[in-house]
């Protein structure tokens, strides 16, 4: 049973970026909207994006109800605002104008609920609208931005929210340690993924040729934004010299783009890894499944992930997964039942674990049963489970 609103409901969703982006929050937002619309197919929907345009989200072929109206706010305003203004003031003006637009729309529409999927995207506006108009709001939290929250304004916004939802139990526990929310104020809606996009398949010939591999050559794969060391690729690189002593023909493919690439290239050169590391750059959606299937193990021993959808995608392709034991990776890997959890700061442990996985001696037989591994990932975190959990959250609201 779904919560029954007195009138035909009208929902507002506030998203940070367009839902065609590859970021975890953007993908989570898209699944949330899709699942919400399956529960309320006759409702009205207004979706406000802080950044992006109408072309971007369509790239992923998301299907939304025809009564869904999309609004693209700050990026267009930012470009149109006078160039002579400083970066700081241009951002302040565009944010103020966008907030005024949302507030004006809320006064006119009186939505039943406002949902924000990111802490810093208009959540202070949600609080203001609640005080002015009595409209409830939900806020979704995803990881490090909530674990380390210091700003008293945002703490107050979360304390006043009608519901705060965490993407994982780990993130919820880290938030509770900060002592600005109580356990009854936080619910959990774990990340999900689309299993139909990630299937068990042979290693793709075109990628074997692109990366100049031999068909049986062992491959470690990581994909993510190259913006900071917390993703774990730094210590995978440092572990490679030791791994190569046991597996000389190993290849490490690191995919993604970002400002950290020059430092990564320097580290590769300093470690003498030019012949065994490939920086693949941005991988388009249509090739991501093939890259998972190309590898023999997916490795991302991070220490700042709120969850990590990529772990689910790799397991749906039947691949062994290595993650860090100090962040949200513990959830998709079910505390080690579905994969290998390792101290992300221990380079020797990363090296030894990857050697065991590649030599098929790691003591978790499920990692070598592709179909069963895929089944377990779908059972725990598939879209159907996501929708069922969301329905319970709304019912209890």
Steps between C-alpha positions, in 0.01 A plus 500: 500500500627846406439813702181667372517875454173689539519646150679401182861532619754737353867431574809718467842338453817706538805339334860627488577403139315355205417132542688402188828556684715209614533617860359280774260765632365568152439131431341455843276801430383351172410166659322682782285702262425195287398292802294784648310538175420130495334548840315819402443481123224764503687760703649823366879535503729800479871417492750781553863449392764735630730427205449344159273522199223304332733303273715341769255282693350356181833333424422224748152436363330541835123468475289743700132584504378752241374734774858544625626856450875560501653833596866587434610776733843632585718397208306709247471794739871481582595521133267793439607705801750785440852365453652797684356372829728283710446124507378524858233763428384337179434179691320687779276686258413191296425294811279778637307530174455123475382482859251776432364305204449185707339697783265675259400170346440347844274788600295440183500118497504416873668160442427220742870434559842633398783249457866605487757237406808693607585687817621827353250534213228736619441324834501834683228604255302186593517605864383851412208368295399271784492793742310727260257255343502192723617277214699198628839409357728196485879507464711213366860462624770303322829500686791716598308829471283383792768315696709815542228765518609803706271777376232568766256632237492169314483305822188700590354436154539124549358518851189674366454266201193278509716208398874448450596200287843343479625297203655237729510373857866598513423862411218505755733373773765758413239778513375385841854522637490874423213534752295754308224251411336226705445142374126549449568797268692297238363230271691291246438455128804316361633568153379293208591428139353371177602133461382490140785737406765281662519140382750215519674482162833387351790742486426737208737458207492869409627601846767229495622654177459860616715443808741264324427209732528128451168310546610334826689796645386578858342844538423713805244772435401819686256767384423830673567868503871574519464783745643375829693211645207374709380284206792267574667487157809659654572198718407253225778661295741472794404132539572411137879445533434231762214344303716479187749280682231231501309606187751660260260554208241686705328808353329769707236707318402817684201677343367846570607859467572783740753742637708231672621350172835687480597372846393147404713513186798613707447217750480244219831626363668506840392141567610386153152377410465648152483156339226359724263794570250642254322827571184441301344843552125545502307181423159564338197320635475275196849359573485471878353149505771386258774644721370311802498182293853566379641488852577210732449706814347839571706685761409823676637498857352840577454671834247770419215325320152530646407178321647438153265398217797383294546202732147383418556548128819293508337219700205497258760418234616213721832657590689467829511834682751651741390798712613689807382413849491859625210645304165418343646219286428266790129520408495392131756232586277386788778526759721276290246232411491609135858616456832588656530782753845628580661785693523770229813646661689167505678464166636155591149375586368633170781329310459166680122501460516577128759226447272251677194609301682478166648162591155388618620416849312769690283326765159608370375252241202720405739736324571224247134415435393777257132409470451461873692820574278688255188348654598604852577858394160531330316342793651743748519821297295464180250761390202298627642498853567874471136565404367285784710686757394837361134398520544417871665834567214688336238285672653577839522872426 
